[in-house]
Amino acid sequence: MLKKKALRKIFITTLTAFVLMTIYFLPTNKEEELPVGLEIEYLSGLGTNSVYLMDSNEYLVKNRIILDEESDEKNIRKIINILKDDSQTLKPTGLRGTIPKNTKIKSINVKDGRAILNFSKELFNITPHLSKKLIESLVFSITDIADIKEVQILVEDQVLKTYPNTNIPLPEVLTREIGINKRIDIHKREDTQKVVLYYLEEIDSNNYYVPVTKYLNTKDQKIKVIIDELASSYIYEPNLMSFLNNNTHLKGYDEDDTSITLDFDSGIFDRKKEILEEVIYSISYSVFETLEKEKVVFKVNGQKIKEITRKDLP
């Protein structure tokens, strides 16, 4: 399976390079947009960013794009264009945007880590039950840019104070704390934890990572909750997958401000005595999002197996 993925990635990287060269040499007066929806490798001299598009089950799905503009404002404009629900920008099969198609971005202002986005009234051309998806995809896509931690949304120069077409209050300044693909499993106010779990979903023969913010009652540490949830044999949605063996046990862990070392038993191995890359990436994504670490070290019975940083993730 890994060999097949490697060949596919080589092909996609070659295709991406060809597209870049073609666009570069085409004479035009318009700002060109690169195709999106491909699994894009980190290319020399180019930055990458994640955008969150919606699948047929109304999950927001992580998808990698290239950002090559010289300013945050221009990169944000490109992201917003990709998030529009129209056919003008190439998207992967089975995924679509969340921003109503005729919405215009009137202005973008970035200052001190905050992006202030002023949209036209067409932003309200959305059904109430999808309004949360719209806000979540915007916030998580924009804050994936390294310099931006906060988003403020305006419509026709007025601060958006509720989710569009609802009476549900919306904070004036938004961060990733709002969650994404939220699932609430709370039965009491005490002992509440919030974790972000990354599952996989197969769409059109490609695997995508899907973040799920889960709220639950437990006294366990967040890292234990992450591993136990990903290793659970029960997943509440059949289209989401976790490759972590349900016999896996976390023997212990050590952490500092920027990294965490996880020591597993041999249950984390597959039949070839290896750790699947899907397992490594699902755990790492979940740790980075939930615990805000920069590095995850994987050990099995005390022996170091793998080390992952944010830039190593697909």
Stockholm file with secondary structure:
# STOCKHOLM 1.0

chainA/1-314         MLKKKALRKIFITTLTAFVLMTIYFLPTNKEEELPVGLEIEYLSGLGTNSVYLMDSNEYLVKNRIILDEESDEKNIRKIINILKDDSQTLKPTGLRGTIPKNTKIKSINVKDGRAILNFSKELFNITPHLSKKLIESLVFSITDIADIKEVQILVEDQVLKTYPNTNIPLPEVLTREIGINKRIDIHKREDTQKVVLYYLEEIDSNNYYVPVTKYLNTKDQKIKVIIDELASSYIYEPNLMSFLNNNTHLKGYDEDDTSITLDFDSGIFDRKKEILEEVIYSISYSVFETLEKEKVVFKVNGQKIKEITRKDLP
#=GR chainA/1-314 SS CHHHHHHHHHHHHHHHHHHHHHHHHSCCSSCCCCCCSSCCCCCTTCEEEEEEEECTTSCEEEEEEEECCSSHHHHHHHHHHHHBSSSSSCCCTTCBCSBCTTCCEEEEEEETTEEEEEECGGGGCSCGGGHHHHHHHHHHHHTTSTTCCEEEEEETTEECCBSTTSCCBCCSSBCGGGCSSCEEECSSSSSEEEEEEEEEEEETTEEEEEEEEEEEECCSCHHHHHHHHHHCSCCSSTTCBCCSCTTCCEEEEEECSSEEEEEECGGGCCTTSSCCHHHHHHHHHHHHHHHCCSEEEEEETTEEEEEEEGGGCC
#=GC SS_cons         CHHHHHHHHHHHHHHHHHHHHHHHHSCCSSCCCCCCSSCCCCCTTCEEEEEEEECTTSCEEEEEEEECCSSHHHHHHHHHHHHBSSSSSCCCTTCBCSBCTTCCEEEEEEETTEEEEEECGGGGCSCGGGHHHHHHHHHHHHTTSTTCCEEEEEETTEECCBSTTSCCBCCSSBCGGGCSSCEEECSSSSSEEEEEEEEEEEETTEEEEEEEEEEEECCSCHHHHHHHHHHCSCCSSTTCBCCSCTTCCEEEEEECSSEEEEEECGGGCCTTSSCCHHHHHHHHHHHHHHHCCSEEEEEETTEEEEEEEGGGCC
//
